[in-house]
Amino acid sequence: MVPLTDLAGDQAGLEAELRSLMAGYRHTLQTDRRHLLQQFDFADMARKVVGVGSVGTRCWIVLMLGRDDSDPLFLQVKDMTT
């Protein structure tokens, strides 16, 4: 995994794009799951190298925090548009 801060290029643009992907995902969730996800805020992200079946797919690991640093939620996000 490569943290966002170690990636070359437009880091702010990548973060904004990921936030947009996650917003779209949030709208696909059932109400109870959407409510759960809304309890967490974006904290950090890293690019992840994925296996053979996903070659060419941009994949990210997202760290989200709930009430404090001891309440993490990790999500894997795949951008299927590339």
C-alpha positions as CSV (number, residue, x, y, z in Angstrom):
1,M,0.0,0.0,0.0
2,V,1.1,3.5,-0.7
3,P,-0.2,6.4,1.4
4,L,-1.8,9.3,-0.4
5,T,1.0,11.6,0.9
6,D,3.6,9.4,-0.9
7,L,1.9,9.6,-4.3
8,A,3.1,11.9,-7.0
9,G,0.6,14.2,-8.7
10,D,-2.6,15.9,-7.6
11,Q,-3.2,14.5,-4.1
12,A,-6.1,16.9,-3.5
13,G,-7.7,15.8,-6.7
14,L,-7.4,12.2,-5.8
15,E,-8.9,12.8,-2.4
16,A,-11.7,14.7,-3.9
17,E,-12.4,12.0,-6.5
18,L,-12.4,9.4,-3.8
19,R,-14.8,11.4,-1.6
20,S,-17.1,11.6,-4.7
21,L,-16.9,7.8,-5.2
22,M,-17.8,7.3,-1.5
23,A,-20.7,9.7,-1.7
24,G,-22.1,7.8,-4.6
25,Y,-21.6,4.5,-2.8
26,R,-23.3,5.9,0.3
27,H,-26.5,6.6,-1.7
28,T,-26.6,2.9,-2.8
29,L,-26.8,1.7,0.8
30,Q,-29.8,0.6,2.7
31,T,-30.9,3.2,5.3
32,D,-29.4,1.4,8.3
33,R,-26.0,1.0,6.7
34,R,-26.1,4.6,5.4
35,H,-26.7,5.8,8.9
36,L,-23.8,3.8,10.2
37,L,-21.4,5.1,7.5
38,Q,-22.5,8.7,8.3
39,Q,-21.1,8.3,11.8
40,F,-17.5,8.2,10.3
41,D,-15.4,10.9,8.8
42,F,-12.6,10.5,6.2
43,A,-9.2,10.5,7.9
44,D,-6.7,9.1,5.3
45,M,-6.3,6.9,2.3
46,A,-3.7,4.7,0.5
47,R,-3.5,3.2,-2.9
48,K,-3.6,-0.6,-2.8
49,V,-2.1,-3.1,-5.4
50,V,-4.8,-5.7,-6.1
51,G,-4.8,-9.2,-7.4
52,V,-5.0,-10.7,-10.9
53,G,-8.8,-10.3,-11.3
54,S,-8.6,-6.6,-10.7
55,V,-5.5,-5.6,-12.7
56,G,-6.1,-2.1,-14.1
57,T,-8.6,-1.2,-11.5
58,R,-7.7,1.6,-9.1
59,C,-8.1,0.4,-5.6
60,W,-7.9,2.3,-2.4
61,I,-8.0,1.6,1.3
62,V,-9.8,4.4,3.2
63,L,-9.4,5.0,6.9
64,M,-12.4,6.6,8.5
65,L,-12.8,7.6,12.1
66,G,-15.9,7.6,14.3
67,R,-16.1,9.1,17.7
68,D,-12.3,9.2,18.2
69,D,-9.0,7.5,17.1
70,S,-10.0,4.3,18.8
71,D,-13.1,3.9,16.5
72,P,-11.7,3.2,13.0
73,L,-13.5,1.9,10.0
74,F,-11.5,0.7,7.0
75,L,-13.1,0.5,3.6
76,Q,-11.7,-0.9,0.3
77,V,-12.8,1.3,-2.6
78,K,-12.5,0.2,-6.2
79,D,-12.9,2.6,-9.1
80,M,-14.6,0.6,-11.8
81,T,-14.7,3.5,-14.3
82,T,-11.1,3.1,-15.5
